Amino acid sequence: MSRELRSELRGSMPDCLIDIVPRSFDVVGSKQKAVAILEFPEGLEGHRKLIAEAIMRMQKNIVSVLAKASAREGEFRTRELELIAGDPDTEVLHKESGCVYRLDPRTVYFSPRESMERARIASAVKDGEEVLVMFSGVGPFPICMAKRHEDVRATAIELNPHAHNYCVENVHLNRVADRVEPILGDVRFVSRRLDRLYDRILMPLPKGAYKFLDVAVPLLKDGGVLNFYHWAPADDLYGEAERLVTKVFNSGGLGVEFVDHVRVSQYSPRYWKVRIDAKAHST
Ligand SMILES: C[S@@+](CC[C@H](N)C(=O)[O-])C[C@H]1O[C@@H](n2cnc3c(N)ncnc32)[C@H](O)[C@@H]1O
């Protein structure tokens, strides 16, 4: 797409600027309606609309083009997205691995780049598991695992009311409402009200999941697995995550075995999003 986009633009803007037109961008949505999300480098300010219109001309399902206007920030991990061209209604139905997710990227966290990680987790889940998904967003992890395993049950806790409302709608759209229970609220407080233990707990909040280990670990069954996400420097991918997890397991009287280490995605040349899977053992 990027090469064609550049050739589509040739003649309408200076060649030196065409060379800095983004090589790739995210597309969220379906074949019927999608939005493109781009990071425009400095220098393209006066040409963003032209580029956005070229994208919509070339890929007919893209009805809106949004520019990243901030880093991900705040508790909801959303970013400012500026409408450059197209429809101001940016709500879409995103299709992935046999699941559908309704969402508006301007109000919730969602990354189409993480489909592989969702698929990896869904295949790691075993039939019959009882799963707690903290920081569940619009529901991709619990829905993906419940769709794949008919007898898996999941509790999904999310703080952003927009994301929670989409999750409620998405569990119905995917016909898993009888097995996925979305709960609106702060993991720290909601977790205290849960009355059972879990075979697996997911903590997909790389910037800050460690602050909630003290509420997560006591909810794990003996032999249960914690899927813990963390931002890590490239020269020590798993050390800090292992130390943080071990400390909380041990202080709760549990032993820990690390059963998997995964590089999920690269954030910058020096930082990665990683996952470590920690199995609990009573000592
Ligand atoms: C990195 S996003 C992941 C969302 C989702 N799991 C996904 O993969 O698309 C983290 C999510 O955690 C939510 N969140 C942050 N702090 C929270 C808290 N204390 N309790 C519940 N949810 C929280 C944010 O609103 C955001 O939707």
The ligand as an SDF file (V2000), in Angstrom:
LIG
                    3D

 27 29  0  0  0  0  0  0  0  0999 V2000
   -3.5070   -1.3910   27.0890 C   0  0  0  0  0  0  0  0  0  0  0  0
   -5.2790   -1.2890   27.1870 S   0  0  0  0  0  0  0  0  0  0  0  0
   -5.7270   -2.9750   26.7830 C   0  0  0  0  0  0  0  0  0  0  0  0
   -7.1770   -3.1260   26.4380 C   0  0  0  0  0  0  0  0  0  0  0  0
   -7.5630   -4.5280   25.9140 C   0  0  0  0  0  0  0  0  0  0  0  0
   -7.1420   -5.5760   26.8130 N   0  0  0  0  0  0  0  0  0  0  0  0
   -7.0080   -4.7550   24.5380 C   0  0  0  0  0  0  0  0  0  0  0  0
   -6.0520   -5.5460   24.4240 O   0  0  0  0  0  0  0  0  0  0  0  0
   -7.4990   -4.1510   23.5770 O   0  0  0  0  0  0  0  0  0  0  0  0
   -5.4970   -1.2070   28.9420 C   0  0  0  0  0  0  0  0  0  0  0  0
   -6.9360   -1.0050   29.3790 C   0  0  0  0  0  0  0  0  0  0  0  0
   -6.9640   -0.9920   30.8150 O   0  0  0  0  0  0  0  0  0  0  0  0
   -7.9390   -0.0630   31.2560 C   0  0  0  0  0  0  0  0  0  0  0  0
   -7.5770    0.2870   32.6440 N   0  0  0  0  0  0  0  0  0  0  0  0
   -6.5660    1.0690   33.0720 C   0  0  0  0  0  0  0  0  0  0  0  0
   -6.5270    1.1130   34.4130 N   0  0  0  0  0  0  0  0  0  0  0  0
   -7.5230    0.3280   34.8580 C   0  0  0  0  0  0  0  0  0  0  0  0
   -7.9870   -0.0460   36.1580 C   0  0  0  0  0  0  0  0  0  0  0  0
   -7.4030    0.4200   37.2590 N   0  0  0  0  0  0  0  0  0  0  0  0
   -9.0430   -0.8920   36.2520 N   0  0  0  0  0  0  0  0  0  0  0  0
   -9.6420   -1.3840   35.1230 C   0  0  0  0  0  0  0  0  0  0  0  0
   -9.2470   -1.0670   33.8600 N   0  0  0  0  0  0  0  0  0  0  0  0
   -8.2040   -0.2200   33.7250 C   0  0  0  0  0  0  0  0  0  0  0  0
   -7.8420    1.0730   30.2510 C   0  0  0  0  0  0  0  0  0  0  0  0
   -9.0100    1.8490   30.2210 O   0  0  0  0  0  0  0  0  0  0  0  0
   -7.5870    0.3110   28.9420 C   0  0  0  0  0  0  0  0  0  0  0  0
   -8.7840    0.0300   28.2710 O   0  0  0  0  0  0  0  0  0  0  0  0
  1  2  1  0
  2  3  1  0
  2 10  1  0
  3  4  1  0
  4  5  1  0
  5  6  1  0
  5  7  1  0
  7  8  2  0
  7  9  1  0
 10 11  1  0
 11 12  1  0
 11 26  1  0
 12 13  1  0
 13 14  1  0
 13 24  1  0
 14 15  1  0
 14 23  1  0
 15 16  2  0
 16 17  1  0
 17 18  1  0
 17 23  2  0
 18 19  1  0
 18 20  2  0
 20 21  1  0
 21 22  2  0
 22 23  1  0
 24 25  1  0
 24 26  1  0
 26 27  1  0
M  CHG  2   2   1   9  -1
M  END
$$$$
